[in-house]
Amino acid sequence: MTHDYQEVIGNFMRTVLTILFFVGLYQSSWACCAIDDRTLTEMLFQGNPGTIFTCKVLTFSTPLTYPDHIISSSSDGSIDGTATVEIVTVYFGKVDTNVVTLRAGNYMTIGNTYLIYTDGSGRIFSFGGICDKWSKQITDKPTTNNELLILKQFSDIFKNKTGGQFTFTNSKNIVIAKGQFRKGIAIKTWQHFYDNGIIKTEFDLTKNITSQFASNGFIKSKNTINKNVGIYEQYSDKVSGQLSYKFIEIEMEKEMIMECSEYFNNGKLKNIASFVYINNKSTSTGKKGDYKEFYENGNLKLQGQYQTDKRVGLWKWYHENGEFNREFDYKDGTDEQ
């Protein structure tokens, strides 16, 4: 009994870790900036990219620590700089004046022009540091010119509430996004591509389905949201279209129910379990309800019921050939497991 229980707990922990990782990616408010791999068009097409503008640096300074006069920096490698800049073009967001202050996490050269991606509005903004992969000095490189062109295209669409079918290309004239707008709102299906033209993400805005793809064209994940029900599917990176994990999430007023399925490398179901989260917090009551685990050939390995992460009632084990092995009655779950 002990070996089987440890095996189930091991599967449980692996599944929980996968859930935390996967759901964390899905909910951008939880996600670390290091795993935000969106392309420029992915960031722009729904019209909420934050504040984006170009500016010319008028002044720039950094504080010096006493007595060594070393420029201060933070643990993420950014500096504590302050710049006064003159706004050239505002693509997105609200900037109150022509001259604003930047709390700069990167060095800036007086007289040069920069493209800034930031949040907020007004006359004081912050940028730079390890999480800022977009802000940059403007050069005459084809990639930078193309980025400015795409920013203007999207900015004009939203400002003018333009409609129609649009295609966007990179500096090598490879399609990197295509989709449709109606009065400045993205509608129907949008596709975004890697710089080599392979599909990266597909947004079905009608059905609220998001599909992500690897650079080899294999589907990585598929998320479907319908009111209070979310279905999250994660796929194998070795076999195209082969499901690895599937999570069904149902949000109630005070709790969230999640059904988790894990699959073998051959695509057959490995185990299925349910979890309950109270008050929508990470603290969980654990597994609850039916639990089933399978052999790689598809035959049932064990089945039973969980109540707040404890086995209850009658549990049954089976041999790999499908024949009955043994059973045990855990009753109300208070006995040693």
N, C-alpha and C positions, 0 to 999 in steps of 0.2 A: 504493500500500500504506500509506503514512504517514497519509493522511487517514482511511482506514478504521480504522486502529489507534487514532488519537486519538479517533475517534468512539466506539469500543468502550470505551476507557478512561474517557471522559466518562460514558457510561452506567453503567459499573462504579462510579465514585465516587459518582454520584447514588444508586445502589442501596444502596451501603454506608452512606452517610449516613442514608438512610431506615431501614435495618435498625437502626443504632445508636439512632436516635431512637425507633423503634417498640418495639424490645425494651426500651429504657430505660423507656418508659412502662409496659410490661407488668410488669417486675420492680420492684416498689415500693421495694425496697432501694436501687435506683439512682436513683429518680425524684426530681426536684427538687420541694420542697413547693409551688412556684408552679403546678405542673401537676396537683396533686391536686384535682380538681374534684368529688370525691364529695359526695353529699348526706348529710344526717344519717342517714337510714335505710340508705343504702349502707354507711356506716361502722359501723352498729350491728348489722345483722341477723345477722351470723355470730358475734357475741359476743366479738369481740376488739378493742374500740376504745381500749384503754389504760385510764387512770384518769380518771374523771369525777366531780366532786363540786361542791356549792355550799358557800360559806363566807362568814363575816363577818369583815371586816378589823379586827384589834385594834391593830396597829402597822404603820407603813410608813416606810421610810427609804431614802435614796439617798446614795452616797458623793459627796463634793465634791472636785474637783481643786484642788490648791494652785498658784498663789496666787489664782486668779480665782474660786474657788468656783462653778465651772460644773458642773452635774450631768453625770456621766459617761454616755456613750452609746457604743454599738458601731456598726460600719459598716452594719449592717442597720437602724439607726434605733431599736433597742431600748435600754432603760435598764438599768442595773445596780442594781436595787432589791431590797430584802428586806422581806418582810411576815410578820407573825405572824397567823394566821387561826384562827378557830374553825369547825370542820366543822359544817355544817347537815345535809346529806344526801349520802351516797355512793351513786352510781348504778352505777358500775363500778370495779373495781380494789380494792386493799387499802390502807387507811389505818389506821395503828397506833394513833393517839391522837386525842383530840378537838381538840387544838390542834397545828397543824403549821406548818412554815416554808416560805414560798414564795420562790424566787429569781425575782423578777418582772422581766419584760422590758417591762411596761407599768405606767403609773401606777395606783395604787390609792388610794381614799379611805377613811380610817378611818371605821368605822361602817357602810359600805355592804356589800352582799352581792354576791358574784360567782359566776359559773359557770365552772369551770376544767376545761379539757381538757389532760391531761398524760400522761406515761409514768411507769413505775416504781411503787414501792410504799414504804411506811414512813411517815416523818414529815417528810421534806424533799423538796419537789417544785419543778420549774421550769415556767414558762409564759411566754407572750408573745413579742414579736418578730415579724418579718416573716412567719415561717412559721406562726404561730398565728392562724388565721382564725376559730376557734371560741370561745375564751374571751372572756367579756364581763361587764360589770356587769349585774345583774338589774334589769330595769325592769318596768313594768306593761304593756308593749306586747303586743298579741295574738301577735306572732311569737315573743316570748320565752316567753310562757305556753305556747304550743303546743310549743315546743322542750322545755320542762320536762315537759310531759305525755307527749311521745313518749319521752323518756328514762326516765320512770317506767314506761311501758308495756313497753318492751323489758327494763328491769331486772327487772321482776316476772316476765316470761316466762322469763328465764334462771334467776332465783333459785328459782322454783317449778317449773321444768322443765315448763312448760305446753305443751300440744299443741293443734292446730286451725288453722283458716284465719283469717288476720288481715288487716285493711285499716287503713291509717294515712292520716290526712288532715292538711292544713295549716290555718292559721288561717282560711282562706277556705272550708274544708270541701271542698277539692279533693283527690282521692286522690293521694298521693305514693308509696305503696308498698303492695304486697299479696303475700302468700305464705303458706306453710304451715310450721308447726313440729310436730315430734314430740319430746316430752319435752325441750323447750327447745333443740332443734337444728333449724336451718333445713333444709328438704328440698324436693325437686321443683323447681318453677320459681318464681323470685322476680322481680317486676317493680318497678322504681323509676321515678318520673316527675318531670319538671320541675314547677315550681310552677304552670304553666299546664295541667297534665294530660297533656302529650305525653310519650310514653315516652322514658326516658333510658338505662336499662340493663336488660338481662334476663339473669338467671343461671339456667342450666339445671344445677342441682346434681347431677342424676343422670348426665348425659352430660359434665359439666365443660366447658360451653360458656358463654362470656360474650360478649354482644353489646351494643355501645354505639351510641347514636343521637344525632344532632344535634338542636338545638331545633326544626328544621323537620320532624322525623320521619324524615329520611334515616338509614339505617344508616351508621355511621362505621367500625366495626371489628367483627371477630368472631374470638374466640380459642377454640381447641379444644385441650385438653390430655388426652392419653391415655397414661399411664405416661411413657415417655421420648420421646414424639413430641408436638410442638406444632405447630399450624397457626394462623398469624396472617394475617388478611385485612384489608386496608385499602381503603375504598371511596371513590368519588368524592363530592365535596361539591356537584357540579352535577347529576348524574343519579342518581336513586334506585336503589340496589341494584347500581350498576355498579362492578365490581372494578377497583382501581388497582394494588395490590400484593398478592402472596401469598408468604408465607414458610413453608416446611416445615422444622422444626428437629428433628433426631434427636440426642439426647444419648447418647454412648457412655461407657465408663469413663474414657477419657483424651482424648477428642476430641468435637467437636460438628460434625455435618454440616448445612449449611443450603442448601436449594434456594430460589432467589429468582426470582419471576416478576414482570414489570412489564407493564402493559397500556396500550394507547392509550386516548384519550378515547372512542373508539367501542366500547370493550370488547374489542377484538381483542388477542391476545398480542403484546407488543412484543419482549421478550427473556426468556430463561430461563438461569440460571447456577447453579453449585454452589460452595460455599465450605466450607473445612475449618478449624476452630479447634482447636489442639492444647492439651491440658491445661485446656480450658475457659477459656482466657484470651483477651483481646481481640487478642493477637498472632496473626495468621492466616497460614496457608500460601497464602492467596489462592484464586483460582478453580482448581477442579480438576474434571476430567470434561467432559461434553458442554456445549457452549455453542451457543445458537441465537438469532438475531435476525431479526425479521420486519418487513415493510412494514406500513403502516397498513391496506392492503387485505387483510391476512392471509397474503400470500405470503411464503415464506422469503427472507430477505435474505442471510444467511451462516450457516455452521455449521462447527464444528470442535471440537477438544479442547484443554483447558488442563491443564497440569501445574505446580503451584505458581506460578500466575499467568503462565505463559509458554505461548504457543501451541506445540503440538506436532502432528506428523503432518500429514495433508492437510486443508487448509481450502478451502472452496468459497464463491464469491460468485454471487448471482443478480440478474437484472434485476427491476424491479418487476412486470413482466408474467409472471414465473415462469420465464423462459428462463435457461439457464445463462450466466454471465458469464465467470468465470475461476476458477482454482484455484492453490494454492501449497502446497508441501510444506515445512513447518517442521522436519521430521525430529524430532530430540530436543530442539529448543528452544534449542540453544546458539548458533545463528546469530543475526545482528542481526535485530531485529523492527521 
